[in-house]
Amino acid sequence: MIDAHAGGLGCLGGEPPSAAASGCESLPMASRLALIAGTSTCHMASSEEPVFVPGVWGPYSAAMIPGMSLNEGGQTAAGAAIDFVVETHAAFPEVARLAAEQKRRPVDILNDHLKELTKLRSLSDPAFLTTGLFVGPDFNGCRSPLADPHLRGSVIGLGPPQPAEQANSVENLCILYLATLQGLAYSTRSMVEAINNSRAGQRDGSAGTPLETIRALFACGGLARNSMYLQAHADALGLPVMLPAHPGAAMPLGCAMLAATAAGTYGSVPEAMRAMGSLDRVIAPNVGSPSLKKLHDVRYEIFRRMQKHQQEYLALEQEALAA
């Protein structure tokens, strides 16, 4: 069993306690995308019909859920990209010291500081802290949907906004860290859009109805313990993010579901997913702020242009070197 596939089984089944309020109870499996978020991230989407999505692996018949086809996107660096940005910043030793003193993770210190900065600057949401700073998160290439191994991480907007010493401050690191989380969320949005666009061109073979679109993310893995990462995804995509009670245990739970099915405890894998899966929380997008939606929409467009422009720059350089 592939680890990401096991994680998908472990986090996609079950309903959250607030299913009726979140609309989760009306979401068929094809509308759910598993976000297996760790050092790298896998984006697992199943559908009744095989769908070919440019730049996204698959479709694989019954690869994760029997009777369904699987498309698999991914980010070759997710948690690794965050670690690189945070740990190479001049202010990281101070953040690491605070984390050790408080027996917490460095990202917890950063997340708390972002909330304080938001209040200090009288902003309605932390996302507004990053205006003018843009991070392209493809530090180890773009796996999906561009399938371009040559892309690399990029930052636009570096420089002290006020005094020069701010460039090395914890405040500066916090904002750069948040812009990186947003870049990863926009990357996920590009994959969801690619999947939904490809599905829009097909119909269910038996019913003749349009295929389901992705309407919710179901997250597990180490990054599913990072509240700022999850909220950035919910707001950037305008979709709820569902969380199991123990995000780090989704992979062994998925393996247990397969074992229970093989032992005859359940008649099918989907039945085992429904019986053994449980969701604990729903991270809802902030749909009540038109200005926040407008911000994420324009920053997503900038993200896409950054990828395209970097491809153009690399092509120009290669052309010059080949001449």
VENBEL-V777630 format. One record per backbone hydrogen bond with DSSP energy under -1.0 kcal/mol. NH is the residue of the N-H (numbers start at 0). CO is the residue of the C=O. If there is no record, write none. Layout:
((NH,CO) (NH,CO))
This chain:
((5,1) (6,2) (7,3) (8,4) (9,5) (10,6) (11,7) (18,15) (21,17) (22,18) (23,18) (25,22) (26,23) (30,27) (31,28) (32,215) (33,43) (34,217) (35,41) (36,34) (36,219) (37,39) (40,74) (41,35) (42,72) (43,33) (44,70) (46,68) (55,52) (56,71) (59,69) (61,67) (62,59) (67,64) (68,46) (69,59) (70,44) (71,56) (72,42) (74,40) (77,38) (78,37) (79,38) (81,77) (82,78) (83,79) (84,80) (85,81) (86,82) (87,83) (88,85) (91,88) (94,90) (95,91) (96,92) (97,93) (98,94) (99,95) (100,96) (101,97) (103,98) (108,104) (109,105) (110,106) (111,107) (112,108) (113,109) (114,110) (115,111) (116,112) (117,113) (118,114) (119,115) (120,116) (121,118) (122,117) (127,124) (128,125) (129,126) (130,127) (132,129) (133,155) (135,153) (138,136) (140,137) (141,147) (143,73) (147,141) (153,135) (155,133) (165,162) (166,163) (167,164) (168,165) (172,168) (173,169) (174,170) (175,171) (176,172) (177,173) (178,174) (179,175) (180,176) (181,177) (182,178) (183,179) (184,180) (185,181) (186,182) (187,183) (188,184) (189,185) (190,186) (191,187) (192,188) (193,189) (194,190) (195,191) (196,192) (197,193) (198,194) (199,195) (201,198) (203,208) (207,203) (210,201) (214,30) (215,30) (216,239) (217,32) (218,241) (219,34) (220,246) (222,36) (223,220) (224,221) (225,222) (229,225) (230,226) (231,227) (232,228) (233,229) (234,230) (235,231) (236,232) (237,233) (238,233) (240,282) (241,216) (242,280) (248,245) (252,248) (253,249) (254,250) (255,251) (256,252) (257,253) (258,254) (259,255) (260,256) (261,257) (262,258) (263,260) (264,259) (271,267) (272,268) (273,269) (274,270) (275,271) (276,272) (279,242) (280,242) (282,240) (286,284) (292,288) (293,289) (294,290) (295,291) (296,292) (297,293) (298,294) (299,295) (300,296) (301,297) (302,298) (303,299) (304,300) (305,301) (306,302) (307,303) (308,304) (309,305) (310,306) (311,307) (312,308) (313,309) (314,310) (315,311) (316,312) (317,313) (318,314) (319,315) (320,316) (321,317))
